[in-house]
Amino acid sequence: MKEQNDKFKIYEFGIPAYIPSFEEKIVSKPYVLYGEDNLQPQHSIDMYNFSSINRACLNAVINGIVGKNLLIDGKEGFMMVNSTETLYDVFKKTAVDFAIHNGISLNTIKRRDGEGIADFYHIDFSKIRSGKVDDFDFVKEYWYSAGWTNIQKYKPIEIPSFNLRGEGDSQVFYSFQYQPNQKYYPLPSWIGGRIPVQIDIEIMNFELNNIQNGYFPSLFISLNNGVPGDEEREMIFRQFEDIYSSSNNAGKMFLNFADSKEAEPTITSIAPNNNADLFNSLNEIIQTKILTSHGITKPDLLGIKTAGQLGSKQEIIEGYEHFLRSVIAPKQQFLIREFEKLLFYKTGEVHKITIVQNEMFEGETEIVPGVEEKVGI
């Protein structure tokens, strides 16, 4: 809020833009906060849900990881890993978490003899919080809540971390790739695109609200019935902040107090700027940065046409092969190794998991062997 004199204020509505924090915060709780407000996974999910370009990118990554099929020792992966799900069912759920959060969590159930696991299930990664490391830098327990936004209602439950020699029959298998200075939680692989995604959401929200308001101009309102005291003015300004802040309230009004013109308010229309050209150019920059954060070098892979360019079929195939090798293959490698561990603990035998890759075009199988060779499948 900027003060120009004791009677007039220009109020800056809304919360300033900020760089999302991923600080792991140790507090007087048995678990480590996942970000400043302990809700970073939910923020990532919101950015998946409310940005169309980010959702398309993440869906492309998810579909790439899952592939066309999963094979165990070269055969259809119909092995049941719990009472209702096959390995592939659990793998597909886990792939969604891994694409969005860059980490996975599963619930393992010990065998009665304690020499392996009987079943394992997918756990929503966003609902797990890490306990603190012990003297040997090992996390011995995790905490589960069905709703971290309301822990009074959904009280966190302690579950031991995966350890066949540890206590508890039900345990949490929690895993993510090494990242510098990230002991407890992973950063999303698309972390560099979070601010462009946030801008994309706000622009669309701003435009939607302008349309819903009929592109009604902003208003400058001067209340000419005297100047209230400081506390009363502050209270009125706060009320306007609550009502008119953020891109949800585009095309609203400003407020001023004055002593003139008796008690008649003066209302002045402030025509909105022509933001179409600005938004169009900004949208191109945002789109490029979001695609880059996901490692997608060819917008054609998502059905997005590049102005002034006519992408050939071969260029799209080459772009998809690059996407498979540079983005999808490393993610598949990590998940395959983790699931092969779980299968070993379940069956006592070494199994080889392979993913049958998707094809960009039906019958274009020439790009698959190279990717399979790189992934080792």
Disulfide bonds with the S-S distance in Angstrom:
none
